Amino acid sequence: MENHSEITSFIWGTADLIRDSFKRGKYQDVILPFTVLRRIDSVLEPTKDEVLETYHKYKGELDNMEKLLRKKAGYAFYNTSNYTFERLLEEDPGQLASNLRTYISGFSENMRDVIEKFDFRNTIDKLEQAGLLYQVMERFKNVDLHPDTISNEEMGLVFEELIRKFNEALDENPGEHFTPREVVRLMTELVLAGDRDQLDKPGKVSTVYDPCCGTGGMLTAARDRIHEINEDAKIYLYGQEVNPETYAVCKSDLYLKTEGGKDADRIAFGSTLSDDAHRGERFDYQLANPPYGKDWKRDKKEVKQEADRGAAGRFEAGTPRISDGQLLFLQHMISHMKPRHKGGGRVSIIMNGSPLFTGDAGSGESEIRRWLLENDWVEAIIQLPEQIFYNTGISTYVWVVSNDKAERRQGKVQLIDASDLWEPMRKSLGDKRRYIAEGEDDDPNQVSEIVGLYEAFDRARQNGEMDDRVQIFDVEDFGYRKIRVERPLRVNLRPSPDRIENVWDKRYFGRLDKEVQEQVVEMLHDMKDRVYEDYAAFRSHLKKELDARDISIRKKKRTDILEALSKKDPEARPVRDTKDRLESDTDLRDYERVPLKEDVFEYFEREVKPHVEDAFIDEDYTDEQDGKVGRVGYEINFNRYFYEYDPPRPLDEIEADLQEVQRDIIEMMGEMTT
């Protein structure tokens, strides 16, 4: 087999063996663990006899043979059973299931942890019951997965392609696990771009973290890129993954790729949001593709508790709506950035459009954006092409975040529209019909072009050479104050029989004694039946009538009476309360967004007053943080900043085209009738 695509196809062919006994959604229960098992068996086979000899020689003499057996195996794991993949098939096939379980039990504890995440023993039972265990193992025996045959990078592609196929079969969200390689490359270049002058220094030590690491593709891509820049750099990988199968693939892969398996030991299992396995750690670089549009209900209790701790927890800025946890992952990553005095930290995270603009002023999403921008952590946001992911055709965005911005970027946010930088796929894969080219096979290097747009920040600003795909804004440009615009309530009042009848339905009036209620209603009927347009005057008149009859009722009850007798009237005088303040008509209430850089009252006089003369600002509608009029909100609307108006064709051109079509139709009709 020549490449990873052929190997993937061969492995996927196992589905033909098991399709009658396993549902499509269960194919991964068989294929993934056997792929991992075949891979690790391939690397252990050359040293198998030496490991067994050492194990039997020192068994019972040494309390801990871990280091010795690892050394003999040449890896951070080993197997002390007498079996290999081939021996299992050759020796006593009738006891294959039992022997396979013995083989699994012979692995070192770290590798058993990996295999058990697949629930593999249960799969063995099902295959045995279906009479398929021997056939499946024989098929995998015929594929060579040794690193000399298929490199670690190619094996990563095999795993990711298999996982994509599994999730397609399940009709689930493969984007949770599988990020296209060119997108991983782009994110890696962007997260490292701000530190490129530091990466090639002798003795450079870097930590890289992915809080939802999947099969570990982003981690290994970052490590490999840093080594391209500085082959002597020391790199430590960290990650966490909630899906047991992808966690197992990631761990097994890293055990093969890293000396001593230390990186694999730093990959934790569990939900990052509710159980941070790397609490207290701080990292140089972080990359992530968190699931978009996925709720965080299962983590709600723990997340809310931590959010209530404020700055002492990871979710200081608050929580977004329960249906989408992307901004929780971003907050989590910011909490893990290395402090500025220790060199700072950088983040590259890919999300859909929701974190940019979902949520009005004061909402959870807006407050999180406010926190991000007012702390000046957002360096750049890049809009990627549509249709580059396997599971969705929607727009996606890479955020570049740093707590140690270069001086030229401080107080600024760079937006890049890279939506037109793509090439068509020769063959679609799910929803993926496009890719961002990397300069291979005569393609342009669009990854480098996007990174170039990011790095050209200075040149674009100083020389006026800004590419129309790049715009640079002050942080405040994304902020606004949402003010509540009121219009006065205008009503007339009339003590007519039909309006008096409304009094009985009023809440507070209904709490009066029956006798008092009847006295009030009798009084209203005795009043002159005419229209009053002055609310304040009628309010005073009503109080005098009540006092004259020695009827004492509180303000809320009197207000009920006034409301019962009221009817909207645009010609009436504005209603004022007892402190001479205008009362608002909630049916006419509106809101305006005032840019943060503008004065609220100047904006109101310029933009609102000329159109609605009697409008006024509700000055009690304020922001909790600064107490000023209006509530502060932040949003980043790419369409607004990069929209290009395409004017319609002139009407005479359209009319000429229609006339030509009409002539063609008449001519064809004539031909049909002759």
Order of alpha helices (4+ residues) and beta strands (2+ residues): alpha-alpha-alpha-alpha-alpha-alpha-alpha-alpha-alpha-alpha-alpha-alpha-alpha-beta-alpha-beta-alpha-alpha-beta-beta-alpha-alpha-beta-alpha-alpha-beta-beta-beta-beta-beta-alpha-alpha-beta-beta-beta-alpha-alpha-alpha-alpha-beta-beta-alpha-beta-beta-alpha-alpha
